[in-house]
Amino acid sequence: MTDQAYADKQQSLLDALQALAVSLTRSRRALIRGLVEQAHACDAVTLMQAARRHHPATSLGSTYRFLRLLEQHQLAMV
C-alpha cells in the first residue's frame, strides 16, 4: 500500500469517528495509525504495541475500548 493510501485510509477513519462525535484523544489517534499500518488482522496487544510507537502512553485498556467502539459503530470487525 502506498503512503497516500495509508493517509487516505487513516483520514477516512478519522472522519467517520468525528462524524460520530467521538473524542479523538492522542491514544485513539495512535491506535488509528497503528491499525492502518497493519498489513493483516492482528490482536489487541499487537495493535497496542504499534500504537505505542506513536504515543507511548497507550494502554491495553484503551486499545480494547477503542476496538469495542469501532465494532459498535461497524467501522471494524473485532
DORO-704329 format. One record per residue (C-alpha): residue in three letters; y, x, z. Coordinates in Angstrom, 1 decimal. Each point is the difference from the previous one (the first is absolute). Example, Ala and Ser with C-alpha at 12.3 -4.5 7.8 and 13.67 -1.06 7.14 Angstrom:
DORO-704329
ALA:-4.5:12.3:7.8 $
SER:3.4:1.4:-0.7 $
This chain:
DORO-704329
MET:0.0:0.0:0.0 $
THR:3.5:1.3:-0.8 $
ASP:2.8:0.5:2.4 $
GLN:1.8:-2.9:-1.5 $
ALA:-3.1:-2.3:0.4 $
TYR:-0.2:1.0:3.7 $
ALA:3.7:-0.7:0.4 $
ASP:-0.3:-3.4:-1.7 $
LYS:-3.0:-1.0:2.1 $
GLN:1.8:1.1:3.2 $
GLN:3.1:-1.9:-1.0 $
SER:-2.0:-3.1:-0.9 $
LEU:-1.6:-0.1:3.5 $
LEU:3.4:0.7:1.7 $
ASP:1.5:-2.9:-2.0 $
ALA:-2.8:-2.4:0.9 $
LEU:0.3:0.8:3.7 $
GLN:3.8:-0.3:-0.1 $
ALA:-0.3:-3.4:-1.6 $
LEU:-2.2:-1.0:3.0 $
ALA:2.7:1.3:2.4 $
VAL:-2.3:2.6:1.4 $
SER:1.7:2.7:2.0 $
LEU:-0.6:3.3:-1.9 $
THR:-0.2:2.5:2.8 $
ARG:-0.4:3.8:-0.6 $
SER:-3.7:-0.4:0.8 $
ARG:-0.5:-2.9:-2.5 $
ARG:1.8:2.0:-2.7 $
ALA:-2.2:3.0:0.7 $
LEU:-3.1:-2.3:-0.2 $
ILE:1.2:-1.4:-3.3 $
ARG:0.4:3.5:-1.4 $
GLY:-3.4:1.0:1.4 $
LEU:-1.6:-3.1:-1.5 $
VAL:1.5:0.5:-3.4 $
GLU:-1.2:3.7:0.0 $
GLN:-3.6:-1.0:0.6 $
ALA:-2.1:0.3:-3.2 $
HIS:-2.6:-2.3:1.4 $
ALA:-0.8:-2.3:2.9 $
CYS:0.3:1.6:3.4 $
ASP:-0.4:-0.8:3.6 $
ALA:2.8:-0.4:2.6 $
VAL:-0.4:3.5:1.4 $
THR:0.3:1.6:-3.5 $
LEU:3.1:-2.2:-0.7 $
MET:1.5:0.9:3.3 $
GLN:-0.5:3.7:-0.7 $
ALA:1.6:-0.4:-3.4 $
ALA:3.0:-1.8:1.6 $
ARG:0.4:2.7:2.6 $
ARG:0.9:2.4:-2.7 $
HIS:3.1:-2.1:-0.5 $
HIS:0.6:-1.1:3.5 $
PRO:-1.9:1.8:2.8 $
ALA:0.5:-2.7:2.6 $
THR:-2.1:-2.6:-2.0 $
SER:-2.7:-1.3:2.3 $
LEU:-3.4:-1.5:-0.6 $
GLY:1.1:-3.3:1.6 $
SER:2.9:-0.1:-2.5 $
THR:-2.3:0.6:-2.8 $
TYR:-2.4:-2.8:0.9 $
ARG:2.9:-2.4:0.6 $
PHE:1.5:0.9:-3.4 $
LEU:-3.4:-0.5:-1.8 $
ARG:-0.3:-3.4:1.7 $
LEU:3.5:-0.9:-1.1 $
LEU:-0.8:1.0:-3.6 $
GLU:-3.2:-2.1:0.1 $
GLN:1.7:-3.0:1.5 $
HIS:2.5:0.0:-2.9 $
GLN:-2.7:0.7:-2.6 $
LEU:1.6:3.3:-0.9 $
ALA:-3.2:2.0:0.6 $
MET:-3.7:-0.7:0.7 $
VAL:-1.1:1.6:3.2 $
